[in-house]
Amino acid sequence: MTIAPESALSSCSFIFWPLLALWIVTACAADPQDRVTLYPQTGPPIHVSVEIADTNEKRALGLMYRRELPESHGMLFLFPRQEPQSFWMKNTPLSLDILFIDSSLTIVGIARNTTPYSEKAIPSDKPAQFVLEVNGGFCQRHGIAVGDRIELPRH
């Protein structure tokens, strides 16, 4: 048995419209992009749209395999407690600036212009609970330094 073209079209409409409505409702209800605000000691605040890495799986993957990252975008790593952190650039084709941030939301270390694909450990200078990865050179271009404060997205 075959379905007549008119029946096939109405069958597709039967599935299409509810799916479209569900997509619209989901898109409208979604939270806006998470943002970190950096407060350099000189100059205006800087906003960075971030992806949140808050699970072991997301933290392990990080920005690996990414070939591009818009200038005001990055990844924010959330750890359960403040302790020494260590990162590497394995499978990461982009040079990054890695900002280590303590529980009082102060930048305690910056690894600038990291080497793509390097497996060399990049440790925090001091214990950190949060880490922000942005494009290499970002901190220099925007005047970000150790001691600057940040504001995290609310969850």
Residue pairs with C-beta under 8 A, 6 or more apart in sequence:
3 11
33 49
33 50
34 49
34 50
34 51
34 52
34 76
34 153
35 47
35 48
35 49
35 50
35 153
36 47
36 48
36 50
36 74
36 76
36 132
36 150
36 151
36 152
36 153
37 45
37 46
37 47
37 48
37 150
37 151
38 45
38 46
38 47
38 48
38 142
38 144
38 148
38 149
38 150
39 45
39 148
39 149
39 150
39 151
40 46
40 142
40 143
40 144
40 145
40 148
41 143
41 145
41 147
41 148
42 143
43 142
43 143
46 72
46 142
46 144
47 72
48 72
48 73
48 74
48 132
48 134
49 70
49 72
49 73
49 74
50 73
50 74
50 75
50 76
50 132
50 153
51 73
51 74
51 75
51 76
52 58
52 75
52 76
52 78
52 153
52 155
53 59
53 61
53 62
53 75
53 76
53 77
53 78
54 77
54 78
59 77
59 79
62 75
62 77
62 87
62 92
62 133
63 69
63 75
63 92
63 94
63 96
63 133
64 90
64 91
64 92
65 91
65 92
65 93
66 92
66 93
66 94
67 93
67 94
68 94
69 94
69 134
69 135
71 135
71 138
73 134
74 132
74 133
74 134
74 135
74 138
75 132
75 133
76 130
76 131
76 132
76 152
76 153
77 85
77 130
77 131
77 132
77 133
78 129
78 130
79 85
79 128
79 129
79 130
79 131
81 129
82 102
82 103
82 127
82 128
82 129
83 127
83 128
83 129
84 123
84 124
84 126
84 127
84 128
85 100
85 123
85 124
85 127
85 128
85 131
86 121
86 122
86 123
86 124
87 98
87 111
87 121
87 122
87 131
87 133
88 118
88 119
88 120
88 121
88 122
89 96
89 114
89 115
89 116
89 117
89 118
89 119
89 120
89 122
90 117
90 118
90 119
91 117
92 114
92 116
92 117
93 116
93 117
94 116
94 135
94 136
95 113
95 114
95 115
95 116
95 135
95 136
95 137
96 111
96 114
96 133
96 134
96 135
96 136
97 110
97 111
97 112
97 113
97 114
97 133
97 134
97 135
97 136
97 137
97 138
97 139
97 144
98 110
98 111
98 114
98 122
98 131
98 132
98 133
99 107
99 109
99 110
99 131
99 132
99 133
99 134
99 139
99 144
99 150
100 107
100 108
100 109
100 110
100 111
100 124
100 125
100 126
100 128
100 130
100 131
101 107
101 108
101 128
101 129
101 130
101 131
101 132
101 150
102 108
102 126
102 127
102 128
102 129
102 130
103 129
105 130
105 149
105 150
105 151
105 152
106 147
106 148
106 149
106 150
107 144
107 145
107 146
107 147
107 148
107 149
107 150
108 124
108 125
108 126
108 127
108 128
108 146
109 124
109 125
109 126
109 128
109 146
110 139
110 144
110 145
110 146
111 122
112 136
112 137
112 139
112 140
113 136
113 137
114 122
114 136
124 131
125 146
130 150
130 152
132 150
138 144
139 145
